[in-house]
Amino acid sequence: MSDCIFCKIANGGIKSERIYENESFFSIFDAHPKVEGHALVISKRHLGTILDMPDSLAPELLNCIKKTALKLMDKYKAEGFNVGNNNFESAGQIVQHLHFHILPRKKGDGFMAFG
């Protein structure tokens, strides 16, 4: 989609520092981080939500999430991490392009997670 910010990043129209990438997904740092090191795993192909993602892409998605989380934990000396995915506006999805939030975490960082 020509007006989708994540499509523009995926095709190189907007420059970004990639943390990790495979054939179908890539990760970058979030422009509005909730914690230090907050990153996004984004599909290279425009998919609106996880419901639009073919099941065959699941291994590549998991690969990108895991590799990104490991890099962030190492870089930021994190003790853990959260993975989040919002689907549809009513659930908090702001950019209508499939993406996952990876938040490296430390004890006492003040961020509230799902509980």
C-alpha distance (Angstrom), angle and dihedral (degrees) to the residues before:
residue distance angle dihedral
M1 . . .
S2 3.77 . .
D3 3.82 96.4 .
C4 3.83 96.8 45.0
I5 3.82 112.2 110.8
F6 3.82 92.8 -152.1
C7 3.82 91.5 50.5
K8 3.81 88.5 52.6
I9 3.80 90.3 51.2
A10 3.81 91.8 45.1
N11 3.81 93.7 52.9
G12 3.81 94.8 43.3
G13 3.81 96.6 -107.3
I14 3.80 88.0 122.4
K15 3.79 116.1 37.9
S16 3.79 118.4 -127.4
E17 3.78 139.3 167.1
R18 3.79 107.2 -110.1
I19 3.77 116.9 -145.9
Y20 3.80 94.5 -170.2
E21 3.78 137.2 -15.7
N22 3.78 141.1 -176.2
E23 3.79 132.1 176.1
S24 3.82 96.6 -69.2
F25 3.83 107.6 19.2
F26 3.79 140.4 39.4
S27 3.78 136.0 -175.6
I28 3.80 130.9 -137.6
F29 3.78 136.2 167.7
D30 3.81 115.8 -86.0
A31 3.82 113.8 -107.4
H32 3.84 89.6 -138.5
P33 3.82 104.9 35.8
K34 3.80 120.9 -160.8
V35 3.83 90.7 -162.4
E36 3.80 133.5 9.2
G37 3.80 108.8 -72.9
H38 3.83 95.9 18.1
A39 3.81 105.5 167.6
L40 3.80 139.2 -179.0
V41 3.79 128.5 -136.2
I42 3.81 106.3 -152.0
S43 3.80 132.9 -172.9
K44 3.81 113.0 -118.9
R45 3.79 90.0 -143.9
H46 3.79 117.7 62.6
L47 3.80 107.8 -100.6
G48 3.79 118.2 161.4
T49 3.80 100.4 -148.7
I50 3.78 139.7 -11.6
L51 3.82 87.4 -87.7
D52 3.81 88.3 66.8
M53 3.81 93.6 52.8
P54 3.80 116.1 102.6
D55 3.81 111.6 -122.2
S56 3.80 88.3 -125.1
L57 3.84 89.5 71.3
A58 3.82 93.7 59.1
P59 3.84 95.3 95.0
E60 3.82 91.7 51.8
L61 3.80 91.6 46.4
L62 3.80 92.0 51.1
N63 3.82 90.1 46.0
C64 3.80 91.8 53.8
I65 3.82 93.2 45.6
K66 3.82 92.6 49.5
K67 3.82 96.5 44.3
T68 3.80 91.5 46.4
A69 3.81 92.9 48.1
L70 3.81 91.9 49.6
K71 3.81 92.1 50.4
L72 3.82 92.0 47.8
M73 3.79 93.7 46.9
D74 3.79 90.2 51.7
K75 3.81 95.8 44.4
Y76 3.81 95.7 45.7
K77 3.83 97.6 32.8
A78 3.80 88.6 -122.4
E79 3.79 122.6 177.3
G80 3.81 94.5 -150.5
F81 3.79 143.2 -17.7
N82 3.79 143.6 -134.2
V83 3.80 126.4 -134.6
G84 3.80 116.5 -156.0
N85 3.79 134.7 179.5
N86 3.80 125.8 -178.1
N87 3.80 119.0 -161.8
F88 3.81 121.2 -162.1
E89 3.78 127.6 -4.1
S90 3.81 94.3 -84.1
A91 3.82 88.9 61.0
G92 3.80 93.7 48.9
Q93 3.81 102.0 -91.9
I94 3.80 106.1 153.4
V95 3.82 101.0 173.3
Q96 3.80 110.2 47.8
H97 3.82 93.5 -139.5
L98 3.82 123.2 96.0
H99 3.80 111.3 -93.4
F100 3.78 140.3 147.4
H101 3.79 128.3 -146.4
I102 3.81 118.3 -132.6
L103 3.80 113.5 -165.2
P104 3.80 118.6 -173.8
R105 3.81 108.5 -144.3
K106 3.78 139.3 -154.6
K107 3.79 127.8 -174.5
G108 3.78 110.9 -88.9
D109 3.82 95.7 13.3
G110 3.81 89.3 135.6
F111 3.77 97.5 -126.8
M112 3.80 115.2 132.5
A113 3.79 114.8 -136.4
F114 3.78 132.5 -172.2
G115 3.77 108.7 -70.7
